[in-house]
């Protein structure tokens, strides 16, 4: 079983590494970071670089596709090399997944038409414009497509997928091994829970970074 | 404010990237991945590489130190170059922190003598052998030392530290921006919550990987 995690310039690191840390523990899985060209790929802060060990051409038919998001997503919406690869990989994948604004890339590739899907809470409107049916849930499964909400939700998505692929007991073992018993020191992780002033502040800021 | 995240061969990726994704959002912070030698550093599965942009010598006095863990930690327990760097960095740091078995490295460097600290639940005994006072809490603050439990707990540690450094409101903004509203699909993330058989299985396996 081959798991391909897509990288592109200015991705958000946790979008990729969160699900990676869960999915890499599927027995027999081979995980590969893939980009248009192999080599280092810088994140949205330019202070972290993950290496894409393979280029798109070397990974034509992964079993699981994971697409992270991040500020660099908007520049990829017209990147036909990436969109073509997503369509090709999806044609034979068992699961096609995304975290955060990665779902906008799946939608731009035409893969989420009429499907229930999610994204970062600030990007749900964008998802609708590309033909998907946005929901506010944290992890949304529609057929073989699993989309997750913002940044940190990829961990929940990854663990959910481990359960689907390797069974509930193995997923629980992964949860225990990674001590995934979250205890956030605040309770402001969604627009429903955060103070309204903070929601408004991020919404105002997002007009300039999301498309 | 400079934040140094230490990398070493066979680290666990989420140990480093979880706190990174929170801490990098501290206003004015410069985050740098640092290793004995600059260049790519492979993780515990050998299928992920993060680039250390700087070597130890180039980052002598960070304000915040973050030490991840992972299976490669045991090989670092005798690495005087790393232990010396930890002692030097700690001499002037404002905060010295760890995730997972990273606390064993802080302890081996002599920094946790008599201090309350935590680690991966399978490594708490080891922490006691190196002079710290282990607790089962997820995030433990003792003076300027903040240690976190296994792998995923670095996110809680990072967000806690964002609050200490940049205030509660900014930390809540970071939580909202990263949509950190965890909803694990299982409730097996600690030895207290997981089925006993799974706890026993991981404990038996750990005899061979932890020191």
Interface residues (C-beta under 8 A of the other chain):
Chain A: X12 X13 X14 X17 X18 X20 X21 X24 X30 X31 X32 X33 X40 X45 X47 X48 X49 X50 X51 X53 X100 X120 X121 X138 X139 X149 X150 X151 X152 X153 X155 X156 X159 X160 X163 X168 X169 X171 X172 X173 X175 X176 X177 X178 X179 X180 X181 X182 X183 X184 X185 X186 X188 X189 X190 X191 X193 X194 X195 X198 X199 X201 X202
Chain B: X12 X13 X14 X17 X18 X20 X21 X24 X30 X31 X32 X33 X40 X45 X47 X48 X49 X50 X51 X53 X100 X120 X121 X138 X139 X149 X150 X151 X152 X153 X155 X156 X159 X160 X163 X168 X169 X171 X172 X173 X175 X176 X177 X178 X179 X180 X181 X182 X183 X184 X185 X186 X188 X189 X190 X191 X193 X194 X195 X198 X199 X201 X202
